[in-house]
Amino acid sequence: MSTFRNSPNVLFETTVTATRRLSPGFVRVTLGDDRLRDMAPHQRDQRIKIMLPVGGDYPAGLRAGLPEQGWRREWRSTPDRERPWLRSYTAYRARPAARELDLDFYLHQPHGPASTWAAGARPGDRLILSGPHVRAGQPGYGVQWEPGPATRVLIVADETAYPAVRGILPSLGPGVRATVLLEAGTAADAATLDDVTADHSVEVRLRDGARGGTALAAMVGDWLAEHGAAAAGAGSRFYAWAATESSRIAHLRRLFTEAHIAPERVHTQGYWHDRPTRKEIAD
């Protein structure tokens, strides 16, 4: 547990205050609680943990304010039949002044635990989450977006990473040009990002029944065939960020390597697993 000794994350006990269906595949769940005034709004692709209750309730030991090292110890000691499902989500829009947080859920088909919970969420439902306390500092904790001096960026995402795209694009400086490659099941899901992608170059490719991440990898290969040499020559002025199904990540990294782009100028991350669900997918 020493890994989390210096984590700024603590538990927040929240309540659903509203839900909104954004598109066929997305639902936005708004969470509220007075203690959310203390959750740091680091935005970008900041990742937090949510705990989905098993049997409708939470173990008594998982309480607001518990630091990450402590709640993980409590979580692991809980019998499996009572242990909450643990999942990572992007906290792109925390509003401390309003004591609110929006979480956008992509509803996988078939539903996993998080999709099932989000699809059925109603005002008054409880959700415990682990996020950074504002007094802990560490604004980079849980944020993988690190473009450095880049003025040309490539952002690659399937639906699970759309909330991160929504957090990243508004953070770009005025001199940064972005290309956004989006995989989608339906055009309506990709259109949920139209307000933040309007000033950037965007390509959307539908899966058309292919496995998740397949269309995205093809888009990256096509983009690199045309622009890879220029991206490699730009050195630190180029940066790529890509998130999709975990088994596709090695292939994506290989494409960037074959294009001679330095590994430190590329961030890739598996955001979901195309396999049977488990209690915990990632730390």
N, C-alpha and C positions, 0 to 999 in steps of 0.2 A: 504493500500500500504506500510505500515511500514515494512512488511516482506522483501521487496527488497531494503530498504534504504541503506544497506551496501553491496549490490551486486556489484561484480567487473565487471559485464557484461554491455556492451554498444552495440549499434547497429553498424553493419558494412554493407555497401552497396557493394555487390560483383557482378561480372559478370561471367557467365559461359565461361570458356576458352577451355574446352574439355570434351567429354563424352566417356565412354568406357564400352561396354557390357562385364561383367566379366563371366556371366553364364546365363542360361535361366531365372533365377530369380533376378539377380543383375545387376545394372548399377552404375558405378562410375562417379560422376560429379565433375570435378575440377573447383574450383572457384578462381578468381583472383581479386586483387585490391591492390594498394599501401598501403592502410591503414591496410591490413592484417599483415603487419610487426609488428603491435602493438597487435595482438591477441596472448595470451599466449598459448603455446603448452603443456598443462598439460597431454595430452595423456590418457592412460589407458581407463576407461569407461566414460571419461568426456562428459557430456551432455550439448548441447547448444540448443537454439531455432532457428527455421527457420520460416520465414513468407512467405506464398505462396500467390501471388497476386490474387485478385478477379477482373475479367474483364480486366486483362492484365496490371494493373498499381497499384501503392501504394498511399495511402493517403499522402498528402504533409507533414503532421506533423511527419511522421516516417522518420527521417533523421539520417545520420551517426553521431556517437558520443553521441547520446542520451542515458543517463544511464537507467538502467532497471526500476527503479521506474517511471521515466518520460515516457518511451515508453509504459509501461503497461497502464499508465493513458491515453495516447493518443490512444492506441489500443482499450481500452474499451469504449472510447467516440466516436469512429468511428461508423457510422450507419452500421447495420448488413450486408446490401447488398454490402458494400464497405470494410468491415473489413477483413483483410488477415486471411487465415487459419494459425493457430499456431501449430507447431509440434516440438517434441523433437527428436534430432538426436545425434549420437556419433561423436565427433570431434577427432577421433583417430590419425589423421595425419594432423596437422597444420604445415606449413612450412613458418615461418615468413621471413626467409632470401630470399625466392623465392616469397614472397607475394602471397602464394597459400594455399588452403585448399582442401582436398579431402573429399567428403561425399559419402558413399556407401549406395544406396537405395535398399531395398528389394521391389520388385514389387508385392504387394499383388494382389490376384485375388478374387473378382473383384477389380479393382483399386480404392483406395481412393484418396483424393486430392494430397498427396505427391507422390504416385506412378504415378498418371497421369502426374504431373509436370515433374518428373524425366524421365519418358519414352519419353516425348516429348522435353526435354531440348536440346537446341542448343547453340553453341557459340554465345555470345552476349546477351543472356537472362539475366535479372537481378534477383538477389535473396538477400533479406535482411535477416540478421541473427543477433542474440544476443549472444555474446561470451565474455570471460574475457579479459579485457585490461591488458597488461603485467605490467603496472605500479601499478596496484591495488593489486598485490600480491595474497594471498589466493589461493595457488596451489591446495588445496583440494576442492575448490568450484565446485560443479557439479560432483565430483568423489565419487562413492560409494564403490569402491574397497578398502577395509581396512583389509588386511590379518594379520597385526601385526606380531607376531613372527612365524607364521605358516610355517611349512616345507612340509606340505602335503595339497594340495588345490584341491577342486572339482569345476569345472566350468561347468555350465549347461545352454544351450542356444538354442533357435530356431533362425531362420534366422534374425529376427529383431535385435538380440543381437550379430550377427556375427561381426559387426564392433567393438563392445566392446571387444570381445574375441581377435580380432586382435590387439587391443591396450594393453590388459592386459598381454598376454603371453610373449611379449618381455620384460616386466617390471620385470619378476620373477628373483629372485636371483639364483645363480648357485646351491645352496643347496635345492631348492624347487622342489618337484615332483608334477606334475599336472595331474589330470585326467579330460578329456574334454568329456562331453556328448552332442551330437548335434542332434537336430531334423531337418529334411529336407524334402522338397517336392520332390527333385531330388538329386541324388548323386552328380551331377555336381555342384549344389549350395554349398554343404558341401565341395567339393574339392577346393573351392576358399580359404579355410583356410589351405590347405596342407602345405604351406611354413612356417606357424607359429606353426602348431601342430606337425610337424615332430618329434620333440624330446620329445613328451609327449604321454601318453596313451589316445587314442581317440576311442570313439564308436559313430557310426552314425546310427540312426534309421529313416527310412522313414515313413511318415504319412500314406501313402496308403489310402487316402481318409478320415481319421479321422479328428476330429476338432483339430485346432491348440493347441499345448501344451499337448495333450493326450499322444502321444508317449513319450514325454519328461518326463512326470510324471511317466510313467511306467518304464522308464530307471532309474530314481532316486530311485524308490521303489526297483528295482532289485539290484542296486548298494548298497543301504543301507542294504538289506538283507544279503549281503556278507561282506560288509566292515563297516557297521554302528557301531558295537561294538568297533572296533579298532579306528574309527574316534572319537567316544565319549570319549574313554579312552585317546586320545591324548590331550584333553583339548585345550589350546590355540595354540598348534602346528598344529591344523587342522582348516581349514576355507573353507566355501562353498559360492559360488556366483551363483545365478540362476536368469534368466530373460526369461520371456515368456508371453503368453497371460494373461491378468490381472485376469480373473476368475479362473485361475489354481493356483494362488499364495497361497491362503489359504490352498489348498490341499498339495502343496509342503512343506509349513511350518509345517503342521501337520506330514508329513512323517519324517522330521528331529526331531521334538519333540518326536515322538514315538520311535525314535532311540536313545533318551536320549542325543542328541547333544545340548549343551547350545545355547540358542537363539542368544547370542551376537557373536557366531562363524558362523552365517549364515546370508547372505544378500539375500533377494528375492525382485524382483521388476517386476511389470507389465510393459511391453514395448509396448503393443498394446492392443486394445479392439476389440473383435469379436462382434461388434454391429454397427449400423448405425453411420456414421461419424458426428462429431460435430466440431464447430469452434475451440474449444480448448479441448484437451484431458486431459492434466495435466499441473501443474505449473512446 
